[in-house]
């Protein structure tokens, strides 16, 4: 079983990461930061990503599975939650200084995909894998996705603060300037696949090194199942990152 050391990056209860280190003295491939989803709400936590963290550690990655402040818990919201993700990445790097020259990537699902893409755009990591990501907060609010989660996260309806919605949307931060992969299932009803199609088209037009994999019949949660074919797509992309 992989080692899971808790690394804290702040005083709030949710400001910590669990470090999964590869076993057996095998060469470390790099740092993978896993970022869970759940529409930024406190009813979900980092354990949503345990299976992927274990799989990545088994493949030689040092994994920081991070927790962050969420809406309804510890004062999360925009931009505090992104600040937490960036703080968690910095703390993981401090805890594992030997990873400094190795590749780094954020792997995020749903709202975690939004945060992973923004972390890559901020230069905290060298790339990102976004699994069924939230990319356009105004569109999410307009379509009523997430049972009203987006205005709670931003702290205002779109009409009151459109600039915050744009600032929190990877779609409006393009180009990110980092390689990234977007993976989405066409049976997703939580974050419709049309969102990722539009994002990838815009990212490519902006000159970003973006790759896209759409999986027929996959729903919102199958993309975080390491036994599903969609994860094999992500693993292949990560192998290229580690080799490059």
Secondary structure, 3 states (H helix, E strand, C coil): CCEEEEEECCCCCCCEEEEEECCCCCCCCEEEEEECCCCCECCCCHHHHHHHHHHHHHCCEEEEEECCCEECECCCCCCHHHHHHHHHHHHHHHHCHHHCCCEEEEEEECHHHHHHHHHHHCCCCCEEEEECCCCCHHHHHHCCHHHHHHHHHHCCCHHHCHHHHHHCCHHHCCCCCCEEEEEEECCCCCCCHHHHHHHHHHHHHCCCCEEEEEECCCCCCHHHCCCCHHHHHHHHHHHHHHHC
